[in-house]
Amino acid sequence: MRYLEKLHAAQQRNNSWLCVGLDPVPEKLPVSLTARHDEPVLPFNRAIIEATADLVCAYKPNLGFYLQWGAAGVIALERTIAYIPDHIPVILDCKTGDIGSTQAAWARGALDEWGVDALTVNPFVGADAVLPVIGSRPQKAVYLLARTSNPSATQFQGDMTHPGNLSAEVIRQSQAWPVQGMLGYVVGATYPQELALARDLAPQANFLIPGIGAQGGDLAAAVQYGPDAAAGPVISASRSIIFAGAGPDFADKARAAAQQLREQINHSRHHPHHA
């Protein structure tokens, strides 16, 4: 099954455009887990997945949050990926952006060995960062960083509301690259005007939209400009969901937070003028 087909099926099944970021932070893990487990990352993730698997369209673990535990963290990530139900897409947020055999090695490890469905890729080196990943993998996907959600994004990406910016150039040029897999874009909800411009530049592309939740992004803009013809956007939130509670009921609190955000997204979908 191609990535977009899998994503659309998950969105339909769970009536959801919500993606939960699985980004464990050592000092925020519940004491109820850390007291019982020497390696609490996998038990934490499993509890979050079990509590939210019927509410999401995807999961997005960020590699950096696992490297801080060294080898144990990487093993926990591998087992987390394996634990996610097969019908739910997994996006590995690693922002890799190398060339040639190095990028091919990233792809073999993440897409073939671990079996994730998509990677985030930094396009700074050009098409050479993408073709080794999805040039010959029709079932897989890449989300290119176009407009990231962080405050200093404009330093190099520029401002899409003005001419001569890198973000728009990434979107324009990359659509002509000879890929077999899906090529989508990371466009942050913290820049709602630019989200609209990105949609104009890439009418058919799927968007991964971070910045909702703790970063305070514009949910209405994400819902309005996020969808493409084949699927809804992947609207990602991490901290506001997985750390909604710190006690023994952390998984129940995470479920409640995910359910609330999914309902807010769906309300905005069905009542756009009241979002």
N, C-alpha and C positions, 0 to 999 in steps of 0.2 A: 504493500500500500504506500502510495506517495504521501509525503509529509502533509500537504494541504488536505488530502482526503482524511488522513488520521486526525488532524486538528479539527476539521469541520465535524467529523463524527463525534469527537469528544465534546465539542461545543453544543451539538444538538442533544447528545445523551444527557449532559448535566445542565443544560440551559445556562451556559456560563461562558463568559469571555475572560474569566479570572485565572491568572497564573500565580501560583504561590512560590515565592523564592525560598529555597531551603538553604538558609545562610546562618548556620549556628555560630554563636559568639560565646566563648568560654565563660565569661563572667555573667552572662544572662541565662545560662542553662539552669533549670529548676533544681534546687537543692535536693528535692525528692529523688531526682535522677542521679546527680553527682555523688550522693551519699551511698547509693546502691551499686553504681557501675564505675569501674576504673576508666572505662572508655564509653562515655555517655552519648556520643554523637549519634550513633546508629539507633539506640533506643529512643532518643529524642525525635529523630527524623521519622522513625516508624510510627510513633504515636501521632505526629502531625499528619502524616500521609493517611493513616487509618481514620483520622477525624475529619479529613477534608476531601477524600478521593471522589466523593459524589458531588462536590461543589466546584471543581476546577476544570479548566480545559487543558492545563499543562502544569508541569513543575519545572522550576529553573534553579538547580543548584549552582552556586558560584564557586569555582575551583579554589579561589584564594582563601575562603573560609575553612577549607579542609587542609590546605597545606600548613596552616598554623599548628596542626597536631602532628605534623611529620607523616611518617609511613602509616601510623594508625588512622590518621585523618583520611588519607587516600584510600585505605581499605574500607573505611566507613562510607566514603563517597561511592566506591564501586558497589558496595552492598546496598546502599540507598537506591542507586539507579536500578539495581536488580529487583528491589522490593516494590518499586512503583508499578502499579497495574499496567499490563501490556497495552491496553487501549488508550492510555494517557500519554501524550507526547512528553518527552524529556528534552529540555534545552540546556546544554551545558554552557554556562556563562563563563568563558575563559578569555575572551577578547584576544585570542591569538591572532598574529598578523605577520607571520614569517613567510619565507619563499621556498619554492622547490621541494627538495627531499625533506626538509624540516617540517614544512606545513603538511606534507603528505604523511609524515609520521604522527603529527597531531591528529589528523583525520583517521588514520588506521587505529590509533589507540582509543579515541573517544567514540567514533562512529561504528567501527567494525568490532573492536574488542569489547568495549563497554556497552555498545548498542544504543547510545543516545540518538535522538532524532535530528538534532540541530545543534550548531555551534554559533556563538557570537564571534565575529571576526573584525579586527581593526583593518581598515582598507588602506592604510597609509602607504603601503608598498605597491598598491595597485592590484590588478587582476591576478597576479602571482600568489596572492594570499587566498584567493577563492577557488581558482581552477583545480588545485590539487585536492580540494575538499569536496566540491560538488560538480566538478567537470565531468565525472563519470559515475556519479552516484545519484541516479534519478529519484531514489526514494528519500534522500536526505535533504537537509536545508541548512542555509547559512543566513544569519541576520547580521548585515553590515552595520557598523556604527555610522550613523549619519548625523543625528543630532542627539547627543547624550544629555542626560537630565541634570548634570551637575552645574553649579553656579559658574565655574570658570570655562564652561564648554566653548564660549564664544572666542576665547583667546586664539585658538587655531582654526576652529570650525567656522568662524565668522557668524554673521547674522543673516539668516535666510530672507529677511525682509529687505535686505540691501543687495545690490549686485556684487559679483565677485567673491562669493563665499565658498568654502570647501565643502560644506554639507550638501549644497545643491549640486555641486560638481560630482560628488560621489554618487548621488542618485542618478544624475543624467548619464554619466559614462558607464556605470556598472550595468545598466539595463541592456547594454549591447554585448556583454560578455557571453561567450559560448558555453553556458552551463547547462547541465542536464537536470540537476536538482533545483530546489526552490531557492530563490534569492530574495530575501526580505530585508527590512531595515529597522534598526533601533531608532526610534524617534520619541524623545521624552515629552511627557505630558506637562512638564514645567515650562514649556515654550509653546503655548497653544496656537499662536499665530503661525509659527513655523511648522507645526503639525499639519495645519491646513495647506500650507504651501507644499509640504512634502507629498501630501496626497495628490495635489495637482500635478506634481512632477512624475509621480509613479502611481497612476490610477489602479493598476492591477496588482501591486505588491502587497504582501502581508506585512503588517507592522507589529513589532514588539515594542510595547509602550511602558517604560518604567516611569517612576516618579510619582505614582499614585500612592497614597498612604502617608508614610512618615515624611516624604519630601513635599507633600502638599500640592501635587500636580492637579491640572484641570481635568476632572473626570468627564465633564460634559463635552469638552473638545475631543477627548480620547474616544468617546462613543460616537461623536458626530463624524470625525475624520478618520477614525481607525479602520472601519470595515472596507474590504475590497469585494470584488464580485464573487470570489470563491469561499471566503470565510470571514469571520469576525477577527478583530485584532486580538493580540495576546496582551492583556492588561495586567502588569506584574506588580505585586506588592509582597514585601517580605516581613520587615520588622513589625509592622502594624498588625500582622496576623500571627506569626509564629511566637512572638513575645507579648501577646495580648494578656497573658497571665503568667505568673512566676511560681504559683503554688502547685500542689499535687494535681489540681484540675486544669493544668496548662493546656492540655489537648482540647478540653471542652471549651476553654476560652478562645483558643485558636479557631475552633469550628464556628463559634458564634461570630467572631470577627470576620471570618471568610464568608459566612452566610450573609452578614450585613453588607459587606462590600459587593458581593454578587448581586444582592437585591438592589443596591444603589445603582449598579451598572445597568441592570435590567430595567429599572424604573426610568433611567435616562434613555435607554433604547426605545421604550414604548411611549414615553412622554417627553420628547426632546425639548419642547418649549418650556417645560417646568423643571428642567435639570438644574 
